[in-house]
Amino acid sequence: MITVRDVLSKSAGSTICVAPGDTVYRALQVMAENNVGAVMVAEGDQMVGIFTERDYCRKIILMGRSSLNTPIEEIMTKKMITVRPDQTLEECIELMTKYHIRHLPVEEGGKIIGMVTMRNVMEMIIASKQDRIERLENYILGSDYGH
């Protein structure tokens, strides 16, 4: 079984964060600079929320608010659904489906240590299936035995 730890070991970089007092506009800049769809919101070393593109669409644009002067803390998602490094990708998919989310912060020892996305999960599952197909083809064709 592939775990969240496996996904984190393949992804480069650290968790991208903004402060609760940062504006939505600043968070969008950080997201664009890092080519990500979500950022963690941290107060010191404590994670207090998550801000996603979906939050922007639903809580800024559709409500007629300004991203230039709205602090993240007013619209961030405070109740985060998190996973542990030892959880499987199947468990991640179940959570993402159940809660209609695409980003899962990874928590270990009370600290957020990373984030997995729907894209990360799907890429790992597809790669695993492709590897299995190739191994089965090699077995069937006898390629593993030097023929």
N, C-alpha and C positions, 0 to 999 in steps of 0.2 A: 504494500500500500504506500502511495506517495503521501507525504505529510507536508504540513505548512512549513516545517523546517527546511524541507527539500526546496520549496519554492523560494524561501528567503535566501538560501545559499546560492541560488542562481541569479537573483536580482541584485543589481549593483546599487550602491548608494545608501544613504540613511533616510529615515523618515523625515519628510519635509513638513516644517511647522511654521505657524504664524502665531502671534499673540492675540489674546481676546480683544484687546483694544485696537488692533489693526483694522483698517477699513476693509470692506469687501473688495474694493478696487485693488488694494495692496495684495490681498489674498489671490485675486485673479492674476495679477502680475506674476506672483510667485509660481502659480500653477502653470502659466504660459511659459515662463523661463525654464521650468523643469519638465514641461510636456507631460503633466499629470492631470487627472480629473478630480483630485481631492487632496486636501492638506489637513494635517492634524492641527488642532488648536491647543497650545501649551501655555501654561502659566508657570514660569520657572521650569522645573523638571516634571511637573504634573500635567498630564493630558486631561483637558477639560471638555473636549468636543472634537467634532470633525466637520469640515466644510467641503461640500461637493458641488460640482456643476449643477446638479439637480437642485440643491439648496438655492443656488443663485437664480435659476429659472423660476422656481416656485415662490421664493420668499423676497426676491428683489424685483425682478422684471414684472411678474404677474401682479404684484401688489403695488406697483408704481413707486417703489422706493429708489433712492439713489445709492449706487455703489460707492460713490465718492465720499459720502459722509456717514454711512451706516457701519457701525462697528460689527465685526464678526460675531462677538458674543451675543448680539441681539438675534442672530438668525442661525447660528451653528446648530448642529444636531448634538444635543448634550447626552442623550441616552444612546451610547454606542453599543453595537453588537460586536463583540470581540471573539477571537479564537486564540487557542494556545498552540505553540509550535508542534506539539505531538498530535494534533488533530489531523484527520485525513482530508484530502481534497473533496471527497464525497460529502463529508460533513460541512465543508465550506459551501458547496453548491446547495445543500439543503437549507442552510441559513440564508444564503443570498436569495434563494427562491422564496422562502417563507416570509422574509422581511422586505423583499423587493429592493435590495441594495446591491451595489457592485463593488464596494470597498469594505474590507474587514481588517481593522487594526489587530495586530498580533500582540498579545499580552503575556508576559512571563514575570513572575515574582512581583506582581502589582505594577509593573512598568510596561509601557508600549515599546516594543522592540522593532516594529516594522509594520508593513501593511501588505496584504495580498489583495489583488483585484480579480475581477471576473476574467479579465484577459490572461493574467498570470495562471490562474487555475485551468482555464481551457487550453492554453498552450502546453502546460505540463501534461495534461491528460492526453492530448492529441499526440505529443511526442512519445509518451509511454505506449500508446496503442500502436503507433508507427513502428517503434522498436520491437514490439511483440510480433507484429506482422512480419517484419524482416527476419526475425529469428525463426518463426514458423516456416517461412518460405525457404530459408537456408536448411532447415531440418528436412523438409519435404524433398527438396532438390538435392540433398546430400552435400551441400556446399560446405558445411562445417567439418566434413570428414576428408577434405583434400581431393575430392573427385573432380 
